[in-house]
Amino acid sequence: MAYSDPSNVRILLGNPSDSDLSPKLLALCQRRADAFIDGNLRHLYTVPFTVVPKQVETWSESLTMFEVLKSPDFRMRYPVDTAMTNDARDKAVQEIVAAARRKIRLVGTDPFDVTKSSTANYHRAFGLDEPEDWAVDPDQLKDLKAKRDKGSGSGG
């Protein structure tokens, strides 16, 4: 399975038709892009990625666009400004090399990464006297004062 979504690559290339960019050519270009990524990162990560980090997806899209634009068949059928694609490819290659040199980390590939979680079973970690509760009950301050007064009069 390719790291990039073919429909995203098509959008980035200006939505060429299947006759301008055959699915077979697009798949070949995706394989080449993904092989470049895997080849550079194989000594650090288990590749191919089963869960594709967003950075890898973006790199694959950029490299796939570049590979498509190198194809003489596509260039003759569908003229595209290559400056943007070349810039995207250069940025992707720089980031892949940085990742291979451990200068950047891929989010989601480290078991110690902090991930977002659901608050479904969240238990409050703050006390009643904290301002987070005050917005919920406009009479909170009066309630707290009454509770304190009641508690201090009973044995304090």
C-alpha positions as CSV (number, residue, x, y, z in Angstrom):
1,M,0.0,0.0,0.0
2,A,1.4,3.4,-1.0
3,Y,2.1,6.0,1.7
4,S,0.3,8.7,-0.3
5,D,-3.3,8.8,-1.4
6,P,-3.5,8.9,-5.2
7,S,-6.4,11.4,-5.1
8,N,-4.3,13.8,-3.1
9,V,-1.5,13.5,-5.6
10,R,-3.9,14.2,-8.4
11,I,-5.3,17.3,-6.6
12,L,-1.7,18.6,-6.1
13,L,-1.0,18.1,-9.8
14,G,-4.2,20.0,-10.9
15,N,-6.6,17.1,-11.2
16,P,-5.4,15.5,-14.4
17,S,-7.7,12.9,-16.0
18,D,-6.9,9.2,-16.2
19,S,-6.0,9.7,-19.8
20,D,-3.4,12.4,-18.9
21,L,-2.1,10.5,-15.8
22,S,-2.8,6.8,-16.0
23,P,-3.3,5.0,-12.7
24,K,-0.5,2.6,-13.7
25,L,2.0,5.5,-14.0
26,L,0.8,7.1,-10.8
27,A,1.2,3.7,-8.9
28,L,4.8,3.4,-10.4
29,C,5.7,6.9,-9.2
30,Q,4.3,6.1,-5.7
31,R,6.3,3.0,-5.5
32,R,9.5,4.9,-6.4
33,A,8.7,7.7,-3.9
34,D,8.0,5.2,-1.1
35,A,11.1,3.2,-1.9
36,F,13.2,6.3,-1.6
37,I,11.7,7.0,1.8
38,D,12.0,3.4,3.0
39,G,15.6,3.2,1.8
40,N,16.6,6.3,3.8
41,L,14.8,5.4,7.0
42,R,15.2,1.6,7.1
43,H,18.1,1.7,9.6
44,L,15.9,3.6,12.1
45,Y,12.4,2.4,11.5
46,T,10.6,-0.8,10.6
47,V,9.6,-0.2,7.0
48,P,7.3,-0.2,5.2
49,F,5.3,1.7,7.8
50,T,2.0,0.0,8.8
51,V,0.7,3.2,10.4
52,V,1.9,6.0,8.2
53,P,3.1,9.1,10.0
54,K,1.6,12.3,8.5
55,Q,5.2,13.5,7.6
56,V,5.8,10.4,5.6
57,E,2.5,10.8,3.7
58,T,3.5,14.4,2.8
59,W,6.9,13.3,1.7
60,S,5.4,10.6,-0.4
61,E,3.0,13.0,-2.1
62,S,5.8,15.5,-2.9
63,L,8.2,12.8,-4.2
64,T,5.3,11.2,-6.2
65,M,4.5,14.5,-7.9
66,F,8.1,14.9,-8.8
67,E,8.3,11.4,-10.2
68,V,5.1,12.0,-12.3
69,L,6.5,15.2,-13.7
70,K,9.8,13.5,-14.7
71,S,7.7,11.2,-16.9
72,P,7.9,12.5,-20.5
73,D,4.5,11.0,-21.3
74,F,2.8,13.1,-18.6
75,R,4.7,16.3,-19.4
76,M,3.6,16.1,-23.0
77,R,-0.1,15.6,-22.1
78,Y,-0.5,17.9,-19.2
79,P,1.8,20.9,-18.8
80,V,2.4,21.8,-15.2
81,D,4.6,24.4,-13.5
82,T,7.4,22.4,-12.1
83,A,9.0,25.0,-9.8
84,M,6.5,24.3,-7.0
85,T,7.0,20.5,-7.3
86,N,10.8,20.9,-7.3
87,D,10.6,23.0,-4.2
88,A,8.3,20.4,-2.5
89,R,10.6,17.6,-3.5
90,D,13.7,19.4,-2.2
91,K,12.0,20.1,1.1
92,A,10.9,16.4,1.4
93,V,14.4,15.1,0.6
94,Q,15.9,17.5,3.2
95,E,13.5,16.3,5.8
96,I,14.0,12.7,5.0
97,V,17.7,13.1,5.3
98,A,17.3,14.9,8.6
99,A,15.1,12.1,9.9
100,A,17.7,9.5,8.7
101,R,20.3,11.5,10.7
102,R,18.0,11.6,13.7
103,K,17.7,15.4,13.6
104,I,13.9,15.1,13.4
105,R,11.6,12.4,14.7
106,L,8.6,11.0,13.1
107,V,5.5,11.6,15.2
108,G,3.8,8.4,16.1
109,T,6.7,6.1,15.6
110,D,8.2,6.1,19.1
111,P,6.4,4.1,21.7
112,F,7.1,6.9,24.2
113,D,5.3,9.5,22.1
114,V,2.5,11.3,23.9
115,T,-0.7,10.7,22.1
116,K,-4.1,12.4,22.4
117,S,-6.6,10.6,24.5
118,S,-10.3,10.7,25.1
119,T,-11.7,12.5,28.1
120,A,-14.5,9.9,28.4
121,N,-13.2,8.5,31.7
122,Y,-11.6,11.7,32.9
123,H,-11.7,12.3,36.6
124,R,-11.3,15.9,37.8
125,A,-7.8,16.6,39.1
126,F,-8.6,20.0,40.6
127,G,-10.3,20.9,43.9
128,L,-13.5,22.8,44.5
129,D,-11.7,26.0,45.4
130,E,-10.1,26.4,42.0
131,P,-11.3,28.9,39.5
132,E,-12.2,26.2,36.9
133,D,-15.3,25.4,39.0
134,W,-16.4,29.0,39.5
135,A,-17.6,29.5,35.9
136,V,-19.9,26.5,36.4
137,D,-21.8,27.8,39.4
138,P,-22.1,31.6,39.8
139,D,-22.8,31.1,43.5
140,Q,-19.7,29.0,44.0
141,L,-18.0,31.6,46.2
142,K,-21.0,31.9,48.4
143,D,-21.3,28.2,48.7
144,L,-17.7,27.8,49.6
145,K,-17.9,30.5,52.2
146,A,-21.0,29.0,53.8
147,K,-19.3,25.6,53.8
148,R,-16.2,27.0,55.4
149,D,-18.2,29.0,58.0
150,K,-20.2,25.9,58.9
151,G,-17.0,23.8,59.2
152,S,-15.1,26.4,61.3
153,G,-18.0,26.8,63.7
154,S,-18.3,23.1,64.6
155,G,-15.0,22.6,66.3
156,G,-12.4,24.8,64.9
